Amino acid sequence: MKDTIMYGIVHGQNYANDNIKKIKAHLSKEDGVTAIEYAVIAVAISAMLLAVFGSGKDSFITAITDKFSSLSSNIKGTVDK
């Protein structure tokens, strides 16, 4: 009888430990959290790029495009002569 009770206690503890490990493993998965973090980082980078490069007439991209157009026309002018 003593052995049967001891077996039940040990078996119950093993069963409980196994289930606790499974629950902890399930709760520690962070795949969804990581995806959300990457999305937040992407939005932050997009906002920073928009702030740095801007849009409209006074933006960095417009200034660079104008300079390259000017250089292109100057080079065409020297080659055509």
Distance bins in CASP14 RR format, pairs under 12 A and 6 or more apart:
PFRMAT RR
TARGET T0000
AUTHOR 0000-0000-0000
RMODE 2
METHOD distances of the structure
MODEL  1
1 7 0 0 0 0 0 1 0 0 0 0 0
1 8 0 0 0 0 0 1 0 0 0 0 0
2 8 0 0 0 0 0 1 0 0 0 0 0
2 9 0 0 0 0 0 1 0 0 0 0 0
3 9 0 0 0 0 0 1 0 0 0 0 0
3 10 0 0 0 0 0 1 0 0 0 0 0
4 10 0 0 0 0 0 1 0 0 0 0 0
4 11 0 0 0 0 0 1 0 0 0 0 0
5 11 0 0 0 0 0 1 0 0 0 0 0
5 12 0 0 0 0 0 1 0 0 0 0 0
6 12 0 0 0 0 0 1 0 0 0 0 0
6 13 0 0 0 0 0 1 0 0 0 0 0
7 13 0 0 0 0 0 1 0 0 0 0 0
7 14 0 0 0 0 0 1 0 0 0 0 0
8 14 0 0 0 0 1 0 0 0 0 0 0
8 15 0 0 0 0 1 0 0 0 0 0 0
8 16 0 0 0 0 0 1 0 0 0 0 0
9 15 0 0 0 0 0 1 0 0 0 0 0
9 16 0 0 0 0 0 1 0 0 0 0 0
10 16 0 0 0 0 0 1 0 0 0 0 0
10 17 0 0 0 0 0 1 0 0 0 0 0
11 17 0 0 0 0 0 1 0 0 0 0 0
11 18 0 0 0 0 0 1 0 0 0 0 0
12 18 0 0 0 0 1 0 0 0 0 0 0
12 19 0 0 0 0 1 0 0 0 0 0 0
12 20 0 0 0 0 0 1 0 0 0 0 0
13 19 0 0 0 0 0 1 0 0 0 0 0
13 20 0 0 0 0 0 1 0 0 0 0 0
14 20 0 0 0 0 0 1 0 0 0 0 0
14 21 0 0 0 0 0 1 0 0 0 0 0
15 21 0 0 0 0 0 1 0 0 0 0 0
15 22 0 0 0 0 0 1 0 0 0 0 0
16 22 0 0 0 0 0 1 0 0 0 0 0
16 23 0 0 0 0 0 1 0 0 0 0 0
17 23 0 0 0 0 0 1 0 0 0 0 0
17 24 0 0 0 0 0 1 0 0 0 0 0
18 24 0 0 0 0 0 1 0 0 0 0 0
18 25 0 0 0 0 0 1 0 0 0 0 0
19 25 0 0 0 0 0 1 0 0 0 0 0
19 26 0 0 0 0 0 1 0 0 0 0 0
20 26 0 0 0 0 0 1 0 0 0 0 0
20 27 0 0 0 0 0 1 0 0 0 0 0
21 27 0 0 0 0 0 1 0 0 0 0 0
21 28 0 0 0 0 0 1 0 0 0 0 0
22 28 0 0 0 0 0 1 0 0 0 0 0
22 29 0 0 0 0 0 1 0 0 0 0 0
23 29 0 0 0 0 0 1 0 0 0 0 0
27 33 0 0 0 0 0 1 0 0 0 0 0
29 35 0 0 0 0 0 1 0 0 0 0 0
30 36 0 0 0 0 1 0 0 0 0 0 0
30 37 0 0 0 0 1 0 0 0 0 0 0
30 38 0 0 0 0 0 1 0 0 0 0 0
31 37 0 0 0 0 0 1 0 0 0 0 0
31 38 0 0 0 0 0 1 0 0 0 0 0
32 38 0 0 0 0 1 0 0 0 0 0 0
32 39 0 0 0 0 0 1 0 0 0 0 0
33 39 0 0 0 0 0 1 0 0 0 0 0
33 40 0 0 0 0 0 1 0 0 0 0 0
34 40 0 0 0 0 0 1 0 0 0 0 0
34 41 0 0 0 0 0 1 0 0 0 0 0
35 41 0 0 0 0 0 1 0 0 0 0 0
35 42 0 0 0 0 0 1 0 0 0 0 0
36 42 0 0 0 0 0 1 0 0 0 0 0
36 43 0 0 0 0 0 1 0 0 0 0 0
37 43 0 0 0 0 0 1 0 0 0 0 0
37 44 0 0 0 0 0 1 0 0 0 0 0
38 44 0 0 0 0 0 1 0 0 0 0 0
38 45 0 0 0 0 0 1 0 0 0 0 0
39 45 0 0 0 0 0 1 0 0 0 0 0
39 46 0 0 0 0 0 1 0 0 0 0 0
40 46 0 0 0 0 0 1 0 0 0 0 0
40 47 0 0 0 0 0 1 0 0 0 0 0
41 47 0 0 0 0 0 1 0 0 0 0 0
41 48 0 0 0 0 0 1 0 0 0 0 0
42 48 0 0 0 0 0 1 0 0 0 0 0
42 49 0 0 0 0 0 1 0 0 0 0 0
43 49 0 0 0 0 0 1 0 0 0 0 0
43 50 0 0 0 0 0 1 0 0 0 0 0
44 50 0 0 0 0 0 1 0 0 0 0 0
44 51 0 0 0 0 0 1 0 0 0 0 0
45 51 0 0 0 0 0 1 0 0 0 0 0
45 52 0 0 0 0 0 1 0 0 0 0 0
46 52 0 0 0 0 0 1 0 0 0 0 0
46 53 0 0 0 0 0 1 0 0 0 0 0
46 54 0 0 0 0 0 1 0 0 0 0 0
47 53 0 0 0 0 0 1 0 0 0 0 0
47 54 0 0 0 0 0 1 0 0 0 0 0
48 54 0 0 0 0 0 1 0 0 0 0 0
49 55 0 0 0 0 0 1 0 0 0 0 0
49 59 0 0 0 0 0 1 0 0 0 0 0
49 60 0 0 0 0 0 1 0 0 0 0 0
49 61 0 0 0 0 0 1 0 0 0 0 0
50 56 0 0 0 0 0 1 0 0 0 0 0
50 59 0 0 0 0 1 0 0 0 0 0 0
50 60 0 0 0 0 0 1 0 0 0 0 0
50 61 0 0 0 0 0 1 0 0 0 0 0
51 59 0 0 0 0 0 1 0 0 0 0 0
51 60 0 0 0 0 0 1 0 0 0 0 0
52 59 0 0 0 0 1 0 0 0 0 0 0
52 60 1 0 0 1 0 0 0 0 0 0 0
52 61 0 0 0 0 0 1 0 0 0 0 0
53 59 1 0 0 1 0 0 0 0 0 0 0
53 60 1 0 1 0 0 0 0 0 0 0 0
53 61 1 0 1 0 0 0 0 0 0 0 0
53 62 0 0 0 0 1 0 0 0 0 0 0
53 63 0 0 0 0 1 0 0 0 0 0 0
53 64 0 0 0 0 1 0 0 0 0 0 0
53 65 0 0 0 0 0 1 0 0 0 0 0
54 60 1 0 0 1 0 0 0 0 0 0 0
54 61 1 0 0 1 0 0 0 0 0 0 0
54 62 0 0 0 0 1 0 0 0 0 0 0
54 63 0 0 0 0 0 1 0 0 0 0 0
54 64 0 0 0 0 0 1 0 0 0 0 0
55 61 1 0 0 1 0 0 0 0 0 0 0
55 62 0 0 0 0 1 0 0 0 0 0 0
56 62 1 0 0 1 0 0 0 0 0 0 0
56 63 0 0 0 0 0 1 0 0 0 0 0
56 65 0 0 0 0 0 1 0 0 0 0 0
57 63 0 0 0 0 1 0 0 0 0 0 0
57 65 0 0 0 0 0 1 0 0 0 0 0
57 66 0 0 0 0 1 0 0 0 0 0 0
58 66 0 0 0 0 0 1 0 0 0 0 0
59 65 0 0 0 0 1 0 0 0 0 0 0
59 66 0 0 0 0 0 1 0 0 0 0 0
60 66 0 0 0 0 0 1 0 0 0 0 0
60 67 0 0 0 0 0 1 0 0 0 0 0
61 67 0 0 0 0 0 1 0 0 0 0 0
61 68 0 0 0 0 0 1 0 0 0 0 0
62 68 0 0 0 0 0 1 0 0 0 0 0
62 69 0 0 0 0 0 1 0 0 0 0 0
63 69 0 0 0 0 0 1 0 0 0 0 0
63 70 0 0 0 0 0 1 0 0 0 0 0
64 70 0 0 0 0 0 1 0 0 0 0 0
64 71 0 0 0 0 0 1 0 0 0 0 0
65 71 0 0 0 0 0 1 0 0 0 0 0
65 72 0 0 0 0 0 1 0 0 0 0 0
66 72 0 0 0 0 0 1 0 0 0 0 0
66 73 0 0 0 0 0 1 0 0 0 0 0
67 73 0 0 0 0 0 1 0 0 0 0 0
67 74 0 0 0 0 0 1 0 0 0 0 0
68 74 0 0 0 0 0 1 0 0 0 0 0
68 75 0 0 0 0 0 1 0 0 0 0 0
69 75 0 0 0 0 0 1 0 0 0 0 0
69 76 0 0 0 0 0 1 0 0 0 0 0
70 76 0 0 0 0 0 1 0 0 0 0 0
70 77 0 0 0 0 0 1 0 0 0 0 0
71 77 0 0 0 0 0 1 0 0 0 0 0
71 78 0 0 0 0 0 1 0 0 0 0 0
72 78 0 0 0 0 0 1 0 0 0 0 0
72 79 0 0 0 0 0 1 0 0 0 0 0
73 79 0 0 0 0 0 1 0 0 0 0 0
73 80 0 0 0 0 0 1 0 0 0 0 0
74 80 0 0 0 0 0 1 0 0 0 0 0
74 81 0 0 0 0 0 1 0 0 0 0 0
75 81 0 0 0 0 0 1 0 0 0 0 0
END
